Protein backbone atom coordinates (compact mmCIF):
# COMPACT_ATOMS: atom_id res chain seq x y z
CA UNK A 1 0.00 0.00 0.00
CA UNK A 2 1.14 3.46 -0.83
CA UNK A 3 0.43 6.19 1.66
CA UNK A 4 0.51 9.82 0.66
CA UNK A 5 1.01 12.38 3.37
CA UNK A 6 -0.58 15.72 2.67
CA UNK A 7 1.76 18.55 3.50
CA UNK A 8 0.38 21.95 4.15
CA UNK A 9 2.41 25.02 3.58
CA UNK A 10 2.30 27.02 6.77
CA UNK A 11 3.95 30.39 6.62
CA UNK A 12 6.99 30.76 8.81
CA UNK A 13 6.79 33.66 11.20
CA UNK A 14 9.03 35.17 13.79
CA UNK A 15 7.18 35.59 17.10
CA UNK A 16 9.33 38.59 17.98
CA UNK A 17 8.36 40.34 14.75
CA UNK A 18 4.70 39.49 15.34
CA UNK A 19 4.82 40.93 18.86
CA UNK A 20 6.53 44.08 17.61
CA UNK A 21 4.02 44.47 14.79
CA UNK A 22 1.16 44.08 17.28
CA UNK A 23 2.49 47.11 19.16
CA UNK A 24 3.20 49.15 16.05
CA UNK A 25 6.93 48.49 16.09
CA UNK A 26 7.46 50.14 19.49
CA UNK A 27 9.86 47.94 21.46
CA UNK A 28 9.06 49.54 24.82
CA UNK A 29 5.32 49.08 24.28
CA UNK A 30 5.94 45.46 23.26
CA UNK A 31 7.94 44.74 26.42
CA UNK A 32 5.28 46.45 28.57
CA UNK A 33 2.51 44.43 26.92
CA UNK A 34 4.39 41.16 27.42
CA UNK A 35 5.09 41.97 31.08
CA UNK A 36 1.40 42.77 31.60
CA UNK A 37 0.47 39.45 30.00
CA UNK A 38 3.00 37.62 32.17
CA UNK A 39 1.52 39.19 35.30
CA UNK A 40 -1.96 38.11 34.20
CA UNK A 41 -0.86 34.53 33.54
CA UNK A 42 0.92 34.35 36.91
CA UNK A 43 -2.28 35.54 38.58
CA UNK A 44 -4.25 32.84 36.79
CA UNK A 45 -1.74 30.23 37.97
CA UNK A 46 -2.05 31.48 41.55
CA UNK A 47 -5.85 31.18 41.32
CA UNK A 48 -5.51 27.68 39.90
CA UNK A 49 -3.11 26.69 42.65
CA UNK A 50 -5.54 27.94 45.31
CA UNK A 51 -8.58 26.30 43.76
CA UNK A 52 -7.32 22.88 42.68
CA UNK A 53 -7.29 19.90 44.96
CA UNK A 54 -4.44 17.43 44.83
CA UNK A 55 -6.86 14.55 44.29
CA UNK A 56 -8.28 16.20 41.18
CA UNK A 57 -4.89 16.09 39.50
CA UNK A 58 -3.72 12.73 40.87
CA UNK A 59 -1.02 14.25 43.01
CA UNK A 60 0.19 17.00 40.70
CA UNK A 61 -0.47 20.51 41.87
CA UNK A 62 0.54 23.71 40.05
CA UNK A 63 2.88 25.90 42.00
CA UNK A 64 3.82 29.50 41.62
CA UNK A 65 7.34 30.72 42.05
CA UNK A 66 9.62 28.99 39.57
CA UNK A 67 10.79 26.11 41.76
CA UNK A 68 10.23 22.72 40.23
N, C-alpha and C positions, 0 to 999 in steps of 0.2 A: 504494500500500500504506500502510496505517495501522499505526503502530508504537506500542504502549503500553509505557511505561516504568514498571515497578513501583517504587514508592517505599516504603521501609520507614521507619517512625517509630523513630528511635533516640533514646533519651533524652539530653538534653544534660546534661553533668555538668562540674563545675568540678574540675580535677585537684588544686587546692589543698585544696578541701573534702574530697575523697576521701582525700588524704594525712593530713589532720588527723583525719578520722573513723577511719582505720586505727590511729592512735595514741591514740584515745580523746579527741581534742580538745586534747591537750597539745602546744603549739607547740614547746617545747624538745625533747620526745621525737621529734616529727616531724622537726625539723632534724637531730637526732642520727642518726635512722634514714636520712635521705637522705644525710648525709655518709658513713655506713657503706657505703651502697650505692654511692656515688660511688667510694669507695676500692676496693671490690671490682671495679667495672667497670674502673677504671684498672689494677688488677692483671691483669685478664683481657686488656686491651689490651697490656700489657707482655709477657705470655706469648705472645700472638699475634705481636707484633713479633719476639720472639726465635725463634719457631718457624717463621715463614713465609719461604719463599724468594721472591726477587724474580721469578723465572721463573714461579712458580705463579700470581702475580697479574698477569702481563704488565707488569711494571715498577712497579706500585703497591705500596707497602709501608706498613702502618700505622705511625704514629710517635706516641710519647708525648711530651707536653710542651706542646701548644697551638700550636706553630708550624705554619704551613701549607705 
